[in-house]
Amino acid sequence: MNYKNQVLANLSNLAILGTEAQYAGTGIVLRGTDAATRVQHLLAQGVTLAGGSFPGGNITLFVDGRSQNLGV
Protein backbone atom coordinates (compact mmCIF):
# COMPACT_ATOMS: atom_id res chain seq x y z
CA MET A 1 0.00 0.00 0.00
CA ASN A 2 1.16 3.51 -0.74
CA TYR A 3 0.17 6.07 1.89
CA LYS A 4 1.66 9.06 0.12
CA ASN A 5 0.52 12.48 1.36
CA GLN A 6 -1.50 11.10 4.29
CA VAL A 7 -1.82 13.06 7.51
CA LEU A 8 -2.29 11.22 10.79
CA ALA A 9 -4.34 12.79 13.60
CA ASN A 10 -3.78 11.01 16.91
CA LEU A 11 -5.68 13.36 19.18
CA SER A 12 -8.73 11.07 19.07
CA ASN A 13 -6.76 7.79 18.95
CA LEU A 14 -7.55 6.34 22.36
CA ALA A 15 -5.79 3.07 21.49
CA ILE A 16 -2.44 4.61 20.53
CA LEU A 17 -0.54 2.94 23.36
CA GLY A 18 -1.67 -0.42 22.02
CA THR A 19 0.09 0.38 18.74
CA GLU A 20 3.03 2.22 20.29
CA ALA A 21 5.62 0.12 18.41
CA GLN A 22 4.34 1.53 15.09
CA TYR A 23 5.42 5.00 16.21
CA ALA A 24 8.96 4.07 17.25
CA GLY A 25 11.40 6.79 16.20
CA THR A 26 8.69 9.32 15.29
CA GLY A 27 8.60 11.20 18.60
CA ILE A 28 4.83 10.76 18.80
CA VAL A 29 4.97 8.44 21.84
CA LEU A 30 7.79 9.09 24.28
CA ARG A 31 8.51 7.62 27.69
CA GLY A 32 10.78 8.42 30.62
CA THR A 33 13.35 11.19 30.32
CA ASP A 34 12.60 11.58 26.60
CA ALA A 35 9.00 12.44 27.49
CA ALA A 36 10.03 14.95 30.16
CA THR A 37 12.57 16.59 27.87
CA ARG A 38 10.02 16.94 25.05
CA VAL A 39 7.44 18.54 27.35
CA GLN A 40 9.99 21.03 28.68
CA HIS A 41 11.06 21.84 25.10
CA LEU A 42 7.46 22.50 24.03
CA LEU A 43 6.77 24.67 27.08
CA ALA A 44 9.94 26.67 26.39
CA GLN A 45 8.68 27.27 22.83
CA GLY A 46 5.44 28.70 24.23
CA VAL A 47 3.22 25.77 23.27
CA THR A 48 0.15 25.81 25.51
CA LEU A 49 -2.43 23.20 26.42
CA ALA A 50 -5.63 23.08 24.39
CA GLY A 51 -7.58 22.22 27.54
CA GLY A 52 -7.19 20.75 30.97
CA SER A 53 -4.26 21.39 33.21
CA PHE A 54 -0.58 20.49 33.25
CA PRO A 55 0.21 18.16 36.15
CA GLY A 56 3.88 19.14 36.38
CA GLY A 57 6.12 16.93 38.46
CA ASN A 58 7.44 13.65 37.15
CA ILE A 59 6.52 13.24 33.48
CA THR A 60 6.78 9.61 32.38
CA LEU A 61 4.69 9.53 29.17
CA PHE A 62 4.09 11.97 26.33
CA VAL A 63 1.77 11.42 23.36
CA ASP A 64 1.86 14.10 20.67
CA GLY A 65 -1.75 14.35 19.49
CA ARG A 66 -1.09 17.01 16.88
CA SER A 67 -1.65 16.13 13.21
CA GLN A 68 1.47 14.56 11.74
CA ASN A 69 2.53 13.69 8.20
CA LEU A 70 4.29 10.34 8.58
CA GLY A 71 4.06 9.44 4.90
CA VAL A 72 6.86 9.14 2.41
MDAnalysis code that builds the backbone (N, CA, C; Angstrom):
import MDAnalysis as mda
import numpy as np

u = mda.Universe.empty(216, n_residues=72, atom_resindex=np.repeat(np.arange(72), 3), trajectory=True)
u.add_TopologyAttr("name", ["N", "CA", "C"] * 72)
u.add_TopologyAttr("resid", np.arange(1, 73))
u.add_TopologyAttr("resname", ["MET", "ASN", "TYR", "LYS", "ASN", "GLN", "VAL", "LEU", "ALA", "ASN", "LEU", "SER", "ASN", "LEU", "ALA", "ILE", "LEU", "GLY", "THR", "GLU", "ALA", "GLN", "TYR", "ALA", "GLY", "THR", "GLY", "ILE", "VAL", "LEU", "ARG", "GLY", "THR", "ASP", "ALA", "ALA", "THR", "ARG", "VAL", "GLN", "HIS", "LEU", "LEU", "ALA", "GLN", "GLY", "VAL", "THR", "LEU", "ALA", "GLY", "GLY", "SER", "PHE", "PRO", "GLY", "GLY", "ASN", "ILE", "THR", "LEU", "PHE", "VAL", "ASP", "GLY", "ARG", "SER", "GLN", "ASN", "LEU", "GLY", "VAL"])
u.atoms.positions = np.array([
    [0.840, -1.182, 0.000],
    [0.000, 0.000, 0.000],
    [0.877, 1.234, 0.000],
    [0.449, 2.251, -0.674],
    [1.163, 3.512, -0.737],
    [0.340, 4.570, -0.010],
    [0.870, 5.069, 1.101],
    [0.170, 6.067, 1.890],
    [0.756, 7.451, 1.670],
    [1.055, 7.775, 0.462],
    [1.665, 9.057, 0.124],
    [0.703, 10.212, 0.433],
    [1.255, 11.257, 1.040],
    [0.522, 12.481, 1.363],
    [-0.628, 12.276, 2.343],
    [-0.493, 11.340, 3.262],
    [-1.503, 11.101, 4.287],
    [-1.096, 11.816, 5.572],
    [-2.062, 12.395, 6.233],
    [-1.818, 13.063, 7.508],
    [-2.510, 12.268, 8.602],
    [-1.789, 12.019, 9.681],
    [-2.293, 11.222, 10.788],
    [-2.665, 12.139, 11.941],
    [-3.884, 11.995, 12.458],
    [-4.339, 12.788, 13.596],
    [-4.563, 11.855, 14.774],
    [-3.711, 11.926, 15.781],
    [-3.783, 11.010, 16.911],
    [-4.518, 11.564, 18.116],
    [-5.020, 12.765, 18.022],
    [-5.684, 13.359, 19.180],
    [-6.862, 12.502, 19.642],
    [-7.565, 11.884, 18.713],
    [-8.727, 11.067, 19.066],
    [-8.412, 9.574, 19.108],
    [-7.147, 9.198, 18.953],
    [-6.760, 7.793, 18.951],
    [-6.559, 7.315, 20.389],
    [-7.608, 6.778, 20.974],
    [-7.547, 6.338, 22.362],
    [-6.807, 5.018, 22.538],
    [-6.483, 4.350, 21.433],
    [-5.788, 3.065, 21.492],
    [-4.325, 3.185, 21.080],
    [-3.790, 4.395, 21.049],
    [-2.443, 4.613, 20.532],
    [-1.378, 3.842, 21.305],
    [-1.559, 3.675, 22.604],
    [-0.543, 2.942, 23.362],
    [-0.529, 1.462, 23.008],
    [-1.622, 0.958, 22.477],
    [-1.669, -0.423, 22.017],
    [-0.912, -0.636, 20.720],
    [-0.655, 0.454, 20.004],
    [0.087, 0.385, 18.737],
    [1.374, 1.206, 18.824],
    [1.861, 1.377, 20.030],
    [3.033, 2.223, 20.285],
    [4.239, 1.853, 19.427],
    [4.459, 0.572, 19.189],
    [5.621, 0.120, 18.405],
    [5.608, 0.694, 16.992],
    [4.440, 0.957, 16.442],
    [4.340, 1.533, 15.092],
    [4.918, 2.943, 15.030],
    [4.973, 3.610, 16.163],
    [5.421, 4.996, 16.206],
    [6.864, 5.141, 16.675],
    [7.567, 4.033, 16.802],
    [8.964, 4.067, 17.246],
    [9.786, 4.976, 16.336],
    [10.530, 5.884, 16.951],
    [11.397, 6.787, 16.197],
    [10.720, 8.017, 15.639],
    [9.402, 8.158, 15.827],
    [8.692, 9.318, 15.286],
    [8.572, 10.460, 16.278],
    [8.765, 10.171, 17.579],
    [8.597, 11.201, 18.601],
    [7.155, 11.415, 18.998],
    [6.249, 10.604, 18.468],
    [4.834, 10.756, 18.803],
    [4.544, 10.184, 20.183],
    [5.125, 9.033, 20.504],
    [4.968, 8.439, 21.838],
    [6.354, 8.373, 22.473],
    [6.503, 9.074, 23.581],
    [7.787, 9.094, 24.279],
    [7.575, 8.700, 25.734],
    [8.575, 8.049, 26.291],
    [8.512, 7.619, 27.693],
    [9.765, 8.072, 28.446],
    [9.638, 8.131, 29.759],
    [10.780, 8.421, 30.620],
    [11.361, 9.808, 30.411],
    [12.692, 9.890, 30.434],
    [13.352, 11.193, 30.318],
    [13.113, 11.831, 28.950],
    [12.917, 11.020, 27.919],
    [12.602, 11.576, 26.596],
    [11.280, 12.338, 26.638],
    [10.303, 11.784, 27.356],
    [8.999, 12.443, 27.490],
    [9.137, 13.764, 28.247],
    [9.855, 13.742, 29.356],
    [10.033, 14.950, 30.165],
    [10.774, 16.035, 29.391],
    [11.799, 15.633, 28.661],
    [12.572, 16.588, 27.865],
    [11.712, 17.226, 26.779],
    [10.886, 16.424, 26.116],
    [10.018, 16.937, 25.048],
    [9.006, 17.934, 25.598],
    [8.408, 17.626, 26.740],
    [7.438, 18.538, 27.350],
    [8.110, 19.854, 27.714],
    [9.271, 19.800, 28.320],
    [9.991, 21.029, 28.678],
    [10.340, 21.850, 27.439],
    [10.730, 21.168, 26.365],
    [11.061, 21.838, 25.103],
    [9.825, 22.552, 24.541],
    [8.689, 21.886, 24.540],
    [7.461, 22.498, 24.028],
    [7.036, 23.689, 24.877],
    [7.127, 23.553, 26.204],
    [6.771, 24.672, 27.084],
    [7.690, 25.867, 26.849],
    [8.978, 25.595, 26.637],
    [9.941, 26.674, 26.387],
    [9.644, 27.389, 25.068],
    [9.050, 26.672, 24.117],
    [8.679, 27.265, 22.827],
    [7.382, 28.063, 22.921],
    [6.695, 27.972, 24.058],
    [5.445, 28.697, 24.227],
    [4.211, 27.902, 23.836],
    [4.369, 26.608, 23.593],
    [3.217, 25.769, 23.274],
    [2.357, 25.652, 24.527],
    [1.060, 25.869, 24.374],
    [0.145, 25.806, 25.507],
    [-0.802, 24.619, 25.360],
    [-1.463, 24.284, 26.437],
    [-2.428, 23.199, 26.418],
    [-3.721, 23.655, 25.767],
    [-4.342, 22.758, 25.007],
    [-5.627, 23.076, 24.391],
    [-6.741, 23.065, 25.434],
    [-6.573, 22.301, 26.478],
    [-7.575, 22.218, 27.538],
    [-7.014, 21.430, 28.702],
    [-7.660, 21.487, 29.806],
    [-7.191, 20.753, 30.974],
    [-6.104, 21.508, 31.697],
    [-5.332, 20.768, 32.461],
    [-4.256, 21.394, 33.208],
    [-2.997, 20.539, 33.117],
    [-1.869, 21.170, 33.300],
    [-0.583, 20.491, 33.253],
    [-0.242, 20.003, 34.649],
    [-0.020, 18.687, 34.812],
    [0.210, 18.160, 36.154],
    [1.565, 18.507, 36.742],
    [2.540, 18.858, 35.876],
    [3.876, 19.143, 36.377],
    [4.495, 17.899, 36.989],
    [5.522, 18.067, 37.762],
    [6.125, 16.928, 38.456],
    [6.842, 15.968, 37.530],
    [6.721, 14.695, 37.842],
    [7.444, 13.645, 37.146],
    [6.688, 13.194, 35.894],
    [7.156, 13.601, 34.741],
    [6.524, 13.236, 33.477],
    [7.126, 11.923, 32.999],
    [6.282, 10.922, 32.784],
    [6.777, 9.609, 32.376],
    [6.260, 9.178, 31.005],
    [5.267, 9.884, 30.467],
    [4.692, 9.526, 29.172],
    [4.240, 10.782, 28.452],
    [4.545, 10.864, 27.159],
    [4.093, 11.971, 26.328],
    [3.579, 11.404, 25.021],
    [2.352, 11.795, 24.647],
    [1.775, 11.425, 23.359],
    [1.459, 12.707, 22.622],
    [2.077, 12.903, 21.483],
    [1.857, 14.101, 20.673],
    [0.626, 13.880, 19.819],
    [-0.473, 14.526, 20.187],
    [-1.746, 14.349, 19.485],
    [-1.938, 15.272, 18.298],
    [-0.939, 16.107, 18.017],
    [-1.086, 17.011, 16.880],
    [-1.065, 16.222, 15.571],
    [-1.659, 16.785, 14.521],
    [-1.653, 16.135, 13.207],
    [-0.221, 16.010, 12.724],
    [0.112, 14.838, 12.194],
    [1.468, 14.559, 11.740],
    [1.428, 13.958, 10.348],
    [2.365, 14.313, 9.509],
    [2.527, 13.690, 8.199],
    [3.651, 12.684, 8.310],
    [3.299, 11.403, 8.422],
    [4.291, 10.344, 8.577],
    [4.494, 9.601, 7.267],
    [3.929, 10.103, 6.193],
    [4.062, 9.443, 4.896],
    [5.429, 9.637, 4.277],
    [5.605, 9.022, 3.142],
    [6.863, 9.137, 2.414],
    [6.756, 10.130, 1.290],
])
